[in-house]
Amino acid sequence: MKFIHTADWHLGNTFHGHDRSEEHHHFLKHLLDLISTRRPDALIVAGDIFDTPNPSARAEAMLYDFLLEATSRVQGLQIVLIAGNHDSGSRLEAPAALLKSHNVYVRGTVRRKDNGEPDFTEHLLPLATLDSNEAVCVCHTLPFLRTTDCPPGTSPEEALRLFFKGMAKAQAKSDFKGLPVIVAAHFYASGAEICAVEHSERIVIGGQEAVNVNVVGKQVSYAALGHIHKPQTVGGETMVCYSGSPLPLSFSELHYRRGVNWVEIDADGEVQVEHIPYSPLRTLISIPESGDAASVDEVFSAIEKLPARRDGVCSDAAPYVELKIREEQPEPWLMHDLLAALEEKDVRFCRVLRRLPNEKKTANDDVRGLVIEETTPLDLAQRIYSERYDETMPTPLKDRFLQATERALQEQGEEGSEDDETP
């Protein structure tokens, strides 16, 4: 059995206001070419296919165009999609019946029996090789578990353990008893290396949200996990792997490797894993690349060395850039001068992180500690919502929050004007 493991595409994502459609097209084309060349028996996408629960029509079209092209290029290719914490499971499953006719199998929500108990059999997907209709392994599919999916009074780890045990028992009673097991799941395994400061992977950190990797069970040949953006094996177990995200979701991921996992499993369940590298269309540039921050003169000197635009237009591959500046004295025109210096450079400006005069740096500070200066009320609200509900804030709620913020600022301005007129 040969398959590709990938995850965390985040289709529809914008990076500091920049549209990423070209980047996603670039990755999906790379993946299609890889599928055509290596001809895997299956493709497993382990969650966070979209960046939001309510993706744009453009993002959805990108996914379905890819699925159609992939299954057309390799006849018999099976594709397994599970929902991550950024996805709407029910929305992902909406076209499931149609997708199944193209060998695309979606598990976005927990399947249940009439009595409300989980139907573990529905989460078992037998997989065959391209040249046979006979199952050679079984994929245990588990989308991201939300609070409502967990039995009352259970921790996330207890709930995950219950589901994986339930699927193992269901397979033991099925016609596929004894076949090698692949897991497709989306959760935060303890021991996984993440960025502990930037918010992109900090939606849920620590406490009961980090679960022991042994929840998947002892008889699993390979666990294809999503949720963590850095490719890695977990807990010293070579069978438990994160493929990582194909695109960086924050500047803290500057040095992450990108790619997908190529996995081969023999009849005895023995596994070989190869990480196939991928070079994204656009890279990240941090000035300075390492260290806390640089002086104003040093930053301007680095900007001067950046490549120039052709005909005044950014190229498709123009990288994203952040500037980290240490100000020795107040610089009221600094932002204006920085933007002017970058105007003719072939880069996409994202942000400036400024360490101000007399700002004390504590022992726990990290270069990312500078981010607090650019935090907006919406950033704080989204962070609180994610920590409380284990999912991203829905777009309609974001819109209402922005409207309320704008209204509050208007009212504050009106009150200030009245005060100014008071004799």
N, C-alpha and C positions, 0 to 999 in steps of 0.2 A: 504494500500500500504506500503510495507516494502522494504527499499533499503539501500545500503551501499554507502557512499560518501567518496571518497579518491581523492588525487591529488598529483602533484609534485613528481612523481616517479623518474624522471631524469635517466632513464635507459641509461647505457653507460657512466655514470659519473665516473671520476677518482678523487681520493682524495689525493692531494699532490703527484701525480704520482702513487698512488696505485690503482690497478684494483678493482672494487667493484662488479663484477659479482656474487660472492658468497653471498654478502649481499643482492643483489636484488633477487636472487633465494630464499633466506631465507624468505624475505618479501612476495614474490609471493606465496610461499608454505603456509605461514601463512594465507594469504588472501584466498587461495583455501580451506584450512581447515575450515575457518570461513564461507565461502559460503556453503560448504557441511553441516556444522552443523546447521547454522541458516536459510538456504534456503531463501534468499531474493528474492523479485520479480524482482529487478533490481540492477545494479551496475553502479554508475556514477563516471567517472574519469575526474576531472575538469582541464585538461591541464597540460602541461610540463610532458608529458609521457616520452619523450626522453630528453636527456641533450643538444643535438645539433640538428640543422635542418637536418644534414646529418649523422644520426646514423649508427653505424657499423651493418654489417649483423648479428652479434652475438646479439646485442641489439634488433634488429627487430625480430629475431627468438624467443627471450625471450618473447616479447609481444604476438606474434601470438600463441606460444605454450600455454601461459597462457589463452588466449581467447578461444582456442579450448578446453582446459581442463575444464575451468569454465563452459562453456555452455554444456559440456558433463556430468559433474557431476550433474547439476541441470537443468533438461529439462524445457524449457520455460523461463529461465533466460534471461532478456534483459540487454544489456550492452551499455552504452552511453559514447562515447569518444569525447572530444573536444580538439582542439589544444590550447596550451599555447604559450607564447612568445618564448620559447626555441624550439618549434616544427616547422616543415615545414607543414603547413596546407595541401598543395596540395599533399605532399608525404604521409601524414597520410591518406588522402582520396583515394589514388591510388587503394587499394584493397577493397574500400567501397562496391561495388556490391557483391563481394564474401562474405565479412563479414556480409552483411545484411542477407544472407541466413542462418547465424548462430545466428540471433537475435542480432548482434552487429551493432550499428548505429554510424557513424562517421560524425562529423561536424568540418571540419578543416578550411574551408574558408567561406566567405559570399556568399550565393547563390543569384543569380541575374536573373531577367527576361531578355527577349530579348532587352528591351529598356535600360538596365543597372541599373534599379531600384532594390533595395533589394527585394528578394522574401521571405517575412517573413513567409509565410505558410510552406516553406521548412525547417524552423528552429523550427517547432513544431513537437514534437515526442510524440504521445499518448502512454501511458504505461498501461499494464494490469497486473493483478495478475497471479501467476503461474497456477492457476486452472481455468482461464477464458481467453477468447479472447476479452473480452469487456473492452475498455479503462476505467480506473478509475481516471486517472489524466493525465496531459499534461506537458511534459518537454520542457521549452523554452531554446534552446541551442544557446549559443553565444560564438564562439571562440575568442581568443585574437584579438582585433581590432588594426590593424596597420594603419599608417598614410594614406595609399592608400585606406583603407576601409571606412574612415570617409569622409562625404561630405565636399567639400572645405569650408574653413572658420569656421569650427566647432571645438570646443575643444573636448578632449576625453570624458568629462562628457556629453556634448551635444550630441555627437554621440551615446554613450551608451543609453542615455535617448530616443533618436529617435528609436533605434533598439528595446528596450524593449516595448515602446509604440506601435511600429508596430506589434510586435508579439502578444501583448494583443488584439489589434484590429482584427488581423487575426484569433485568437481563437474565439473571440466574433461572428465572421461571419461563424464559422465552425460548424461541427456536434458535436464538443466537448465543446461547450459553457457551461459555468457553472461548469466545472470540476476543481478540485483543481490544482494549478499551482506549478510546481517545476522549478527552474532556475538552469542551469548549465552554469557557466561563469568563465572567467579568467581575473581579473583586481585587481587593488590596491584600496581598499575602505578606505576612510579617517576614521581615528579612529582606524585602525588596528595597532596592535603593531608589529613592525619589528625591526630588528637589524639595527641601524642607522650608523654603522661604517664599518662592514665587507661588502664586495661587493656582497655576494650571493643574498641578497634581495634588494640591492641598484641599480639594473639595471635601475629602474625609481623611483625617490623619489621626493616628494614635487611638488609644482607648480600645474599645471593643471592635472598632472598624477594621483593624489589622488582624487577620485571622491566620492560624497556623496552616501551612501548606498541606499538612497531612489530611485535611478535611476531604481532599479529592479521593482518598482511598489508596490502599496498597496495591491493588491489581491494575492500576492505570499505566499504560505504556507511555502516554504523552499527554500533558495538560497544556492546551493552547489558551493562554490567558490574555486578557485585555485589561486596561485601566491605567497601567504604568507606562510612561512614554519612553523609558530607557530600556533597550533590549538587554535581557539578562536571564539567567537561570536563578532559581530561588531555593534557599534553604539547603544548598549543597545537593539538591536533587536535580540531576540533569534532565529528568522527564518533565519538570514543571518550569515552563518558559513564558516570558513576555517577549513578544516580537518587537515591541516598541512602536512608536508612531512614525509614519513616513515623513511627516513635516514637523518642524519644531513649533511648539505652542507658546513658548516664552523664551526670552533671552537666556534664562538659566539653563536651557537645553542646548546651548551653543556648541558644546563638544560631544553631544550624544551621537552614537552611530545610528545610521538609518538603514532600513532594509526589511526583509521578510525572512522567515524561517522555512527552509526546505527540510521536510521530515520524511524519512523512510522507515517503515515498520515491517518486519518479516513475520512469517506465520507463527513464530514463537513469541511475538510481542517485543522483540529486541529492536532498539531504536537507534537511528543515526540522524543527527541534526546538523544542518549547515546554515549559517546565517549568510544570506545573499545580500550584499551591500547595494544601497541605492543612493544616488547623489541628487538631492532635491534641486529643482529649477533655481530657487533663490536661497542664498546662504544668509547667515547672520554676521554682522560686524559690530563689535563692541569696542568703543574707543574710550579709554585704553582697553586692550584685550584682557589684561589681568590687573589685579590690584584694585584698590578702593576707588580712586578717581585721579584725574590728571589736572594740571593747571590749565588755565584758559589758553595760554600761549601754546602749550603742548597739544591741546585739542585742535586748535586752529591749524597747527603745523601738520597734524595727522589728516585733517580734512583736505588740506592742500594736495596731499599725495593720492587722494582718491581719484579713480578714473573719471574723465569728463563724459558728459552725455553727447550723443551724436544728434545733431539737428535739434538740440534742446529737449529731446524726449527720452524718458527712461527706457532702457531695453527691457525685454521680457524677463531677463535673468538678473536685473539690477537687484543687489542684495538689500536687506533691511539693516538700518544702522541705528544704534543708540549711542548717546554721548554721556560720559560720566565726568562731571567737572567739579573741581575743588576751587571755590572762589576765595581769594585772599581778602577781597573787599567787595562791597556791593557793586554789581554790574547791571544797572537798570536797562541798558540796551543790549544785553547779552543775547537774548533770544532772537532779536531782530538781526543781529550780526551773524549769528550761527546759521539762521535760515538763508540769509543772503549768500553765505559762503557755500552752503550745500546746494543752492539753486541750480548750478550748472554741473553738479556731480551726478554720476550714474549710480545713484543709491536711492532707496526709499526711506525717508526720515521717519522714525518712530517716536522717539522721546529723548528728553534730556533729564538726567538725574543730577541734581545740584547739591553739593555739600556746601552749606552757607558758612560765612565767617562766624567764628566763636561756637560753632556747632560741635558738641562733644561727642566723641566716638567711644562707645562702651566696648567691653571685651567681647560681648555677644554680637556686636555689629558685624555685618557682612556687607559686601558691596550692594546687595539687594535691599539692605535696610534703607537705602536712599529712596526706595519706591514710595515710601509713605507720603512723600511730598506731593505726589501726583494722584493720590487716592481721592476719588470723588464720592459723594453720597451714594450713588448707584453702586459703586464698587463695594462699599461697606454693606449695603442692603443685600447685594447678591451673596456676599460671603456669609452673612448671618443666615440667610435663607438656606444656603447649601449646607451649612453646619447643622441646621435644625431639621431639614427635611431630606437630607442625603440626595439631593438632586438640584439641577440648575433652576434658577428662577424662570418661569414661563415668560415668553415674550409679551403676552397681554399684561401681565403683572408689571413687567419692566416699563412698558409704555405708561401705565397708570402711575407708577412711581415717578417717572420723569415729568409727567403732567403736574403731579402734586408738588414736586420740587420747584418747577417753574412758577406755579401759582404762589408758592410760599415766598419765593424771591421777589415776585412782583408786589405782593402785599408788603413785604419788608421795605421795598423801595418806596412804595406809596406812603408808608408810615414815616420813613426818613424825610420825604419831601414835606410832609405836614409839619414835622418837627422843625425843619429849616425855616418854615414860614411863621412859626410862632414868635412873637415879639419878645 
